[in-house]
């Protein structure tokens, strides 16, 4: 596709946004095992991607590709919550991140992959922001690609945002 050029080991850096998550940790390991140079934003405590200019910290570091995994997400009891503040929070947090990250990538011409979800068709805050993200990526004219994931599970602490398998295992 237009704008997507492969970057190989030793040819600049791959920026992984959300590298502290279940998928991000494995992506970073795979890229490192293949010899790629990695720059990462693990989580909001590392660098808050919702803040305008947050990614300016990577200017001059030869970012050639980006894996955009970061998202305000949680298990079904969180993303399907009927509480208005939860739904508005999901939308607000992710839109702020898009407003910071996507223009930064476009201005610098950095090709990227954006992870969406098969839940993008649901009528909740999470589905709404994933549809918005996909539409925005398509409007960028080939600079980014959308990758829709299904359920992703990993080791996690049981709580408001935990997924059904972790919740079930704790109850057994």
N, C-alpha and C positions, 0 to 999 in steps of 0.2 A: 504494500500500500504506500501511497505517496507519503513522504515524511518519515517513514520507518526505515531506518538504516541499522543494520546489525552493528553492535559494538562488541568487539572481541577483547579478550584479556590483553591488558597493556595499552588499550586504546581509550583512555579516559576512565571516568568513574561512573558507576551506576548508583544513583541515589534511591534508597529504599525508604519510603515514608510508611511508618507503621511497622518497623522492623522488630518491635518488641512483642507483636502479636503471634498467634499460633502459626499463621501462614508466613508472616514476615521473618520469623526466626529461621524457618526452613529455607526460605528464598535466599537469605543472607548466607547461610551455610552452603547451599548449593553453588551460589555465585563464587564464594570464596574458594570452594573446592575446585572450581573450574579456572581459578586464577584471576578473576575479575577484581578490580579495585572497587571498594564499597564505601559509600558515605551513607549514613543512616540517621533517621529520626525514629527513635524507639517508641516514644509516647509523648503525651502532653507535658510530662514532667521534664523531659529532655529538651523539647522545643515545641511551643504551642503554635501549631500550624494555622490556628484561627486568627493569629495576629498578623496584620498587614506588614509585609517586609520580613517576615520570619525567615524565609528561605534566602534572603540576601546574604546570610552567613555563609552560603555555599558559592557565592560569586567568586570567580577566579580559581575554583577548585576542579575545573575541567569535567563538569557534569555532562555526560554524553547521552544518558538514558535515565528514565525514572520509572520506578515501580510504585504506583500510588495505591497503597493498601489501607492507609489511615482512614478511619471512619468512626463516628459515634455509633456504637452498635452494642447489642446485648442479646440475650436469649429471648424467646417468645414472650415470656411474662413481662419483659421490659418493652420490647418494640411493639407489642400489641396491647400495651396498657391503655386503659380508657381515661387515664388521668391527663387532663389537658396540658399540665406543665411538663409531663414527660414527652408528649408528642411535639409540643412547641420547642422543647429543649433539643430533641433530636434534629428537627428541621433547622433551627437556628445555629446549632453547633456545626453541622455539616455545611450549610450554606456559607457561613463565615470561613470555613476551611477552603471551600471551592473558590471563594472570592480572593483568597490569598494565594493558593497554590496554582490554580489554572492560568491566571494571567502571568505569573512568574515563568511558568513553563513555556507559554506562548511567546513572551517577549524574548526569551533566550533561545527559542527554537529547539527545545529539548524534547525529543520524542519520548512517549511514555505509554504505559499500560495502566488503565484505571480498572480497579476491581469493583464490579457491581454485584448484584445478587439476583437470583431467580425470584426473590421477594419484591423486586421492583414493580411487579404488577399488583401488589397489595395496597389497600387503601388505609395506610397509616403513615406516620411521619417518616419511617425508614424507607418504605416503598417510594414515597414521594421524592425524597432526596436522591435515591438511586436513579429514578427516572430522570430527574433534573440533571444529575451528573452525566448520564448517558447522552441526553440531548445536547448538553454543553460540549461533550467530547466530539460528537458528530459534527457540531457547528464549527469546530476548529479545523476542518478541512483535511483530515488525515494525519495530523500531528500525533494524535493519541488513538489507542485502541481500547475497546471495552472487553473485559473478561468477566462473564457472569459465573459466579460460584454458587453451588448449592449449599447444603449444610456443612459447616466446618466445626469440628469438635477438637478439643485438646484439654489438657489439664488446666483447671481453673478453680478459683475459690468460689464456693457456693454463696450467692448473694443476689441482689436485685437484678444484675445483668447476666447471671449464669444461665447456661443452656440446660435443656431438659434432661440430657443424659447425666450431667453432674448432679442435678437436683434429685433425680431418681436414685442414683447410686448412694447419695447421702441418706436417703430414706430407707434403704435396704438394710 
